[in-house]
Amino acid sequence: MAARNYYWYLRSRSYVETFLKSTAGIVNRLGSSCLDVGCGEGRLAQFITVPYLGIDASEEAITAAKCVNRKQPHLRFQVARLEEFDSDETFSVIVFSGMLYALVNLDAYVPLLEKYLRFSPDYFVVCDLQKLDTADIDKRFKCIQQFHGEAAVPNLEIVKQRRKVLVYQCN
């Protein structure tokens, strides 16, 4: 049985040109470091110019990411499940590529996002191949503030909105 290619869309020239480059441009302009949650094969990393750490639960994807990006020392990759990832580092931009939108269980979602807020991000970049429902994502962020209190969780405001990319600033 042939292996499934879960990342077929990343090989589309139009996808790379429009989606990855514009998302990377946002990250490069806003941040001094980037954590990419669910980085897959590291295609976004190819366009990132700031120090970068990509995590993904798939060992196969991380192996491919390391191979493709091996000549760029500012790019690092690590096998890690998003629920279990921990680090002493801070990241000015955290990218969720389809991860936030896919998590529908708010009981699991609240502690997960709270965990990523501990990395002291200035921005969250949420991107997905589907059109993003800002009301749904906003509801999830507000749920965290209600759960933990507004003093413990920064306000998150949309500062940039495109059909498939949202940028939230942490105030």
N, C-alpha and C positions, 0 to 999 in steps of 0.2 A: 504494500500500500504506500503510495507516495505521500510525502509530508505535506501538510496543508500550509499554504502561504498566507499567513494572517495579515501580512503587511503589504498586500498587492497594491493598494492605493498609493503607497509611498513611492512607487516606481513610475507613477504618472507624471510626465513633464509639467502639465498644467497645475497639478497639485503642488509640486515643488515650487514652481514659479510664483504662484499666487499665495498659497497658504503658509508654507514653511518660511519663505523669505520674509513675508510681511510679519509673521509672528516673531521671528528672530529679530527683525528690525525693531519691534516694540521692546523686546527684552534688552537688546543692546543699548537702546536709548535710555531706558528707565533704570537699569540695574548695574550694580558693580559685581554681582555674583548671581548665579542662577541654580535653582534646584528644579529639575524636570522630573515630575512624578509620572511614572508610566511612560518612560522615554522610548520604549520599544527598541528598534534597531539603531537609534541615535541619529535619525535623519535630520531632526531639528538642530542638533548639536553642530552639524556641518556649517551652519550659518551663524553660530553664536561666537562672539568675540570676547566675552567676559568669562572669568572663571566659572566652570560649569560642572555640576554633578548630576548625572542621569541615573535614576533608579527604575528597575522593572523587576517583576517577579520571575520573568522567563530567563533562565540561564542561556538558552539559545539566542534570544534577542540581545542580551548583554554581550555575549561572545561576538556576535555580528557587529554590534556597535563599537566594540573595542577594535575590531579588525578594520572597519571603515574609517575610524577616526584616530588610528594609532600614531599619526605624525603630528597631532595637535596636543601638546602637553597640558594646555589649560582645560582640556576636556577629560573628565573622569567618569567612570561607569561602575555601578555596583548592583549586584543581584540583591533585591530586597522587596519584600511585600510592603505595599504602602501602609498597611496597618502596623507593621513591626519596625519600620525604619526609624532610626534614632541617630543623632549626630550632635557633637558639641559645636558645630559650625553655625553661623548665621547666614542667611541668604536674602539678598535684597529683593529678588523676584522668585516666586514659586510658580511654576507652570504646571497646570493640570490638563493634560491632553486627553480629554474624554473621561477622566476619572471622576470628577465631581458629579457630572451629569449622569453617569452610569449608576452611582450609588443612590438607591432609592430608599433604603431603610434608614430613617432619621435617627433611630437608636444607635446605629453604628456610625452614622455620618457625623454626629455632633462631637464625640470624643476624637474622631479622626481629624477633623478640621482644627479642633482645639490644639491637637498635637502639632500640626503644621504652623499654627500661630506662634508656637514657642521658638521657632527659628527666626523670629523678629523680621518678617518680610515687610518691605514697603509696599509691594504690589503682589497681587495674585493675578496671573493670566490664565483664564479659563478658555480652552478652545476645544472644538469638537467638529467633526465632519458634518454633523447635523446642524440645523439652525438652532441656536441656543434660545431657550425660554428664560429670559431675564427674571420674570416674576418667580419662576420656580427656584432659580438659584438664589435670588434675593431672600426668598422665604427660608431657605436653608441657612443662610448667614444670620438672619434675624432669629432663627430658632436657637442658634448657638449663643447669641447675646442674651436671650431670655433664659436659657439654661444656666449660664454662668454669670449673668449680670453684666451690664454695659461697662462697668469699671474694669472688669477683667478682660474684656474682649474689645478690641478697637472697633470704631465705626468703619464700615467698608462702603466706599462709594464708587459707583461706576465712573471712570474717567475717560474711557474709550470704549466704544461699542461698534462692532461690525457684525455682520450676519453670523459668523462662525467664531469670533474672538471677542471676549469681554476682558477688560482690564479693571480690576478693583484696586483702589488705593486704601491702605490701612492708615487711618488717622488716629 
